[in-house]
C-alpha cells in the first residue's frame, strides 16, 4: 500500500521533534546542580577573655587541732559536732580537782616562804645594832643576810609554783582559740585524756576566708610572670584580675577570689609550684576539704575570633573554608590559642577581613562554588556573646 506524501511529511516532522526533545532531556540531566547558598562570615578582631582552670583543694583560714595541755578525765563537753563557736568559748572541761589541790599546796608553800622572809628580816634587824656595838661578829650578820636572801628566793620559787598550778587549773577548761566550726569529736565524757594522745579532741576550722591551693607547672608559672605587669612577683599578683571558683556541682561560687602567695620553691618531685587564691566565705557555704577548680582569666585586647561551627578537623588539625575568587571555597588550617563556649581564638592561619563559611560545611570540598549569604559580625556576636562561660577543658598556650 502506498503512503501518501503528505502523511510521510507529517511523520518525518514528528520524528524530528521527538528526537530534539529527547536530546534536550538528556542534556538537562547532565547539567550541574545550582550552587548552594551558604552563610559567610568576615573574620574580625575583638577583645576577649580566655580561661585556664586548675584543680584545687580548699582549706579554711585557720584549721586548729584542739588538744589538752593537761592529763585527766574528760568531765564535760560543751559543744556539738559541726557547731559554730566564737573565740574564747568553752569547748571541753577536764576534771580539775587534782590540779586545784596542787594550787592549794602551792599557795600554802608561798605563805610559808613569805613567813620565812619575815623571820629572816627580823633576825637581820636584831643583829644590826649588835654588830654596830661590836657585841656580835660580822660573820653572824652576813649569815643572817644570806638567810634572808634565801628566804626571798624561796618565796619567788613558791610564787612561780602558784603561777604554774594556776595555769594548769586554767588548762582544764579548753576554750576556742579562734572562731569557727567544730569538727568530729572522737572522745566521750569520762575518757582519759593525755597531752600525748595521737588524736586531737577535735578540729576547729575558721572558714571566714577560704584558701584554694593549686599547682602551676614551670611553663605555666613562666607564662604567668610574663602576662602581668610588675617588677616583683607581689606586684604581678596585685595586678592580676580576680579569679573564680568552680565548685563540685560545676556551678560558679558567687564570690571572686584574689591571688595571694606563691610557694618559695618548685617541688622537685612534681616540678610544680603551689599558688593560693583567697575567697571570702561570710555565709560559711564552703568548708575545709571541699574541692573545685580555680578559673584564671586572661584578658585579650585584640584577638581573631571564629565560631566553632565554622571549623572541622582532619588528623588532629583544625580547618576552615575560605571564600575565594569566583565564590569558590578552599580549606585552610588554623592554629587555636584559646576558646569559649562558642568561639575559637586564632593565633595563626587567618587574617582580619578574610571571609569564611559560617555553617553548612559538611558537604563542601576544595574548589566548590557557593552562593554566599553575608552575615554581619555584630549580629553574630549579639547572638553568641564572647563573654559566655568557658568550657571545662581549656586550651593552654
C-alpha positions in Angstrom: 0.0 0.0 0.0 1.4 3.4 -1.0 1.5 6.0 1.8 0.6 9.5 0.6 3.4 12.1 0.6 1.5 14.4 3.0 1.4 11.7 5.7 5.1 10.9 5.2 5.9 14.5 5.7 3.9 14.7 9.0 5.6 11.5 10.3 9.0 13.0 9.5 8.3 16.2 11.3 7.0 14.4 14.4 10.2 12.2 14.5 12.4 15.3 14.3 10.5 17.0 17.2 10.7 13.8 19.3 14.4 13.5 18.7 15.0 17.1 19.8 13.0 16.7 23.0 15.0 13.6 23.9 18.3 15.3 23.2 17.3 18.3 25.4 16.1 16.0 28.2 19.5 14.2 28.1 21.4 17.4 28.2 19.3 18.7 31.1 20.0 15.6 33.1 23.8 16.1 32.8 23.7 19.8 33.8 25.5 20.8 37.1 23.3 21.4 40.2 22.9 25.1 41.3 25.5 26.4 43.8 24.4 26.1 47.4 23.5 29.3 49.3 25.6 29.3 52.5 26.2 32.0 55.2 29.6 33.7 55.1 31.3 35.5 58.0 34.0 38.1 57.8 36.9 37.4 60.3 37.2 40.2 62.8 39.4 41.0 65.8 37.7 41.6 69.2 38.5 42.0 72.9 38.0 38.6 74.6 38.8 36.6 77.6 40.3 33.1 77.8 40.5 31.0 80.9 42.7 28.4 82.5 41.3 26.1 85.1 43.3 24.3 87.8 42.0 21.6 90.3 42.1 22.9 93.9 41.7 21.7 97.4 40.1 24.1 99.8 41.2 24.9 103.4 39.9 27.3 106.0 41.8 30.3 107.1 42.7 28.6 110.3 42.5 24.9 111.0 43.4 24.3 114.6 43.8 21.0 116.3 42.2 21.2 119.8 44.4 19.3 122.3 44.6 19.1 126.1 47.6 20.6 127.8 47.0 18.6 131.0 46.2 14.9 131.7 42.9 13.9 133.2 39.4 12.6 132.7 37.1 14.4 130.3 34.5 15.9 132.6 32.3 17.9 130.3 31.8 18.6 126.5 30.2 22.0 125.9 29.7 21.9 122.2 28.2 19.6 119.5 29.9 18.4 116.4 29.5 20.8 113.5 28.6 23.7 115.8 29.8 27.3 115.2 31.8 28.7 118.1 33.4 32.0 118.8 36.9 32.7 120.0 37.1 32.2 123.8 34.0 30.0 124.1 34.5 26.9 126.4 34.7 23.6 124.5 35.8 20.9 126.9 36.4 20.5 130.7 39.0 18.2 132.2 38.5 17.1 135.8 40.2 19.9 137.7 40.2 18.5 141.3 43.7 17.3 141.4 45.0 20.5 139.8 43.0 22.5 142.3 44.7 20.7 145.2 48.1 21.3 143.6 47.3 25.0 143.5 46.2 25.0 147.2 49.5 23.3 148.1 51.5 25.8 146.1 49.7 28.7 147.8 50.4 27.2 151.2 54.1 26.9 150.3 54.1 30.5 149.3 52.7 31.5 152.6 55.4 29.5 154.4 58.0 31.2 152.2 56.7 34.7 153.0 56.8 33.8 156.7 60.4 32.8 156.4 61.2 36.1 154.8 59.7 37.9 157.8 61.6 35.7 160.2 64.9 36.3 158.3 64.3 40.0 158.2 63.6 40.1 162.0 67.0 38.3 162.5 68.8 40.9 160.3 67.2 43.8 162.2 68.1 42.3 165.5 71.7 41.8 164.7 72.4 45.3 163.1 72.7 47.2 166.4 74.7 44.4 168.0 77.1 44.4 165.1 77.4 48.2 165.4 78.2 47.8 169.1 80.6 45.0 168.3 78.7 42.7 170.5 78.5 40.1 167.7 80.8 39.4 164.8 80.2 40.4 161.2 80.0 36.7 160.3 76.7 36.4 162.1 75.4 39.4 160.3 76.4 38.0 156.9 74.8 34.7 157.7 71.6 36.4 158.6 71.5 38.4 155.4 72.2 35.3 153.4 69.3 33.5 155.2 67.1 36.5 154.3 68.1 36.3 150.6 67.5 32.6 150.6 64.0 33.2 152.0 63.2 35.8 149.3 64.4 33.3 146.6 62.3 30.5 148.1 59.3 32.8 148.1 59.8 33.6 144.5 60.1 29.9 143.7 56.8 29.3 145.6 55.2 32.2 143.7 56.2 30.5 140.4 54.7 27.2 141.6 51.5 29.0 142.4 51.5 30.5 138.9 52.2 27.1 137.3 49.4 25.5 139.3 47.0 28.3 138.4 47.9 27.8 134.7 47.2 24.0 134.9 43.9 24.7 136.5 43.1 27.1 133.6 44.1 24.4 131.2 41.4 22.1 132.5 38.9 24.4 130.7 39.7 24.2 127.0 38.4 27.2 125.0 38.3 28.0 121.3 41.4 29.9 120.1 39.6 31.2 117.0 36.0 31.4 115.8 34.9 28.6 113.5 33.2 25.3 113.1 33.7 22.2 115.3 34.7 19.0 113.6 34.2 15.4 114.7 34.7 14.7 118.5 36.1 11.2 118.9 36.2 11.3 122.7 33.3 11.0 125.0 32.6 12.1 128.6 34.8 10.1 131.0 37.5 9.4 128.5 41.1 9.6 129.9 42.8 12.5 128.1 46.6 12.9 127.8 48.8 15.5 126.3 50.4 12.8 124.2 47.3 11.5 122.6 47.8 11.0 118.8 44.3 12.3 118.0 43.1 15.8 119.0 39.9 16.4 120.9 38.5 18.0 117.7 39.5 20.1 114.8 38.3 23.8 114.8 38.1 25.4 111.4 37.9 29.1 110.8 36.3 29.4 107.4 35.6 33.2 107.3 38.0 33.0 104.4 38.8 30.0 102.2 42.2 29.3 100.8 42.2 27.5 97.4 45.6 25.9 96.9 46.6 24.7 93.4 49.7 24.0 91.4 51.3 25.7 88.4 53.8 23.9 86.2 57.0 25.5 85.4 55.7 26.6 81.9 52.5 27.9 83.4 54.5 29.9 86.0 56.7 31.5 83.4 53.6 32.4 81.3 52.0 33.8 84.5 55.1 36.0 85.1 55.0 37.3 81.5 51.3 38.1 81.4 51.0 40.7 84.2 52.9 43.9 84.8 55.1 44.5 87.8 58.7 44.4 88.8 58.3 41.8 91.5 56.1 38.8 92.0 54.0 40.6 94.6 53.3 43.4 92.2 52.3 41.0 89.5 49.8 39.3 91.9 48.3 42.7 92.7 47.9 43.5 89.0 46.3 40.1 88.3 42.4 40.1 87.8 40.1 38.4 90.3 39.7 34.6 89.8 36.6 32.4 90.0 36.0 29.2 91.9 34.0 26.4 90.2 32.7 24.1 92.9 31.9 20.3 92.7 28.5 20.7 91.0 30.1 22.8 88.2 28.4 26.0 89.4 30.5 29.1 89.9 30.9 30.3 93.5 29.3 33.8 93.7 32.3 35.5 95.4 35.5 36.2 93.5 38.9 35.5 94.8 42.3 37.2 94.9 45.6 35.6 94.2 47.7 35.8 97.4 51.0 34.0 97.7 53.3 31.7 95.8 55.3 28.9 97.4 59.0 29.6 97.8 60.2 26.9 95.5 59.3 24.2 93.0 58.6 20.7 94.2 61.4 18.5 92.9 59.1 15.5 92.6 56.2 17.1 90.6 58.0 20.1 89.0 55.2 22.4 90.2 54.9 25.3 92.5 51.9 25.9 94.8 49.8 29.0 94.5 46.9 30.2 96.7 43.7 32.1 96.0 41.7 33.6 98.8 37.9 33.7 98.7 35.6 35.4 101.2 33.2 33.0 102.9 31.0 35.0 105.2 28.0 32.6 104.8 30.1 29.6 105.5 29.0 27.7 102.4 32.5 26.4 101.7 34.2 24.1 104.1 37.7 22.7 104.6 38.1 19.6 102.4 35.9 20.8 99.6 37.3 20.5 96.1 36.8 22.6 92.9 38.6 24.4 90.1 40.2 27.8 90.2 39.4 29.7 87.0 42.1 32.2 86.0 41.1 34.8 83.3 43.4 36.2 80.7 42.2 39.4 79.1 43.0 39.7 75.3 42.7 43.1 73.8 42.7 42.2 70.1 42.2 38.6 69.0 40.8 36.9 65.9 37.6 35.0 66.7 35.9 32.3 64.7 32.7 30.4 65.5 33.3 26.8 66.4 30.7 25.6 64.0 32.8 27.1 61.1 35.6 24.6 61.7 36.3 21.0 61.0 39.1 18.6 62.0 41.2 16.3 59.9 44.0 14.3 61.5 44.3 16.4 64.6 44.3 19.7 62.6 41.6 22.3 62.5 40.4 23.8 59.2 38.0 26.5 57.9 36.7 27.1 54.4 37.9 30.4 52.9 35.8 32.1 50.3 38.0 33.0 47.3 37.6 34.2 43.7 34.5 33.3 41.8 32.9 32.3 45.1 35.0 29.1 45.3 35.9 27.8 48.7 39.3 26.5 49.9 40.2 24.7 53.1 42.8 26.4 55.3 44.5 25.1 58.5 44.3 27.3 61.6 46.0 27.3 65.0 43.8 27.8 68.1 45.2 29.7 71.1 42.0 29.6 73.3 38.3 29.2 73.3 35.0 30.0 74.9 31.8 28.0 74.7 31.1 29.2 71.2 34.3 30.6 69.7 37.9 29.7 68.9 40.6 32.3 69.3 43.0 32.1 66.3 46.7 32.8 66.5 47.8 31.6 63.1 46.2 30.8 59.7 43.8 33.7 59.3 43.9 37.5 58.8 41.3 40.1 59.6 38.9 40.7 56.7 39.0 37.1 55.2 35.7 35.5 54.6 34.9 32.0 55.9 31.9 29.8 55.5 29.8 30.0 58.7 27.7 26.8 58.6 26.8 24.0 56.2 30.4 23.0 55.6 29.7 19.2 55.9 29.4 18.6 52.2 31.9 21.2 50.9 35.2 20.3 49.1 38.0 22.5 47.8 37.1 24.3 44.6 33.3 24.0 45.1 31.4 27.2 44.2 28.8 28.6 46.6 26.3 31.4 46.6 27.5 33.4 49.6 25.0 35.0 52.0 26.8 37.6 54.1 26.2 37.6 57.9 27.3 40.7 59.9 29.7 40.2 62.7 27.6 42.4 65.0 24.5 40.1 64.6 26.7 37.0 65.2 28.3 38.4 68.4 24.9 39.5 69.7 23.5 36.0 69.2 26.6 34.4 70.8 28.5 36.8 73.1 32.2 36.3 73.6 31.6 36.6 77.4 30.0 33.1 77.6 31.1 30.7 80.2 34.3 28.8 79.1 34.5 25.1 78.5 35.8 22.9 81.3 38.7 21.7 79.1 40.5 24.9 78.5 43.3 25.2 76.0 46.6 26.4 77.4 49.1 28.4 75.5 
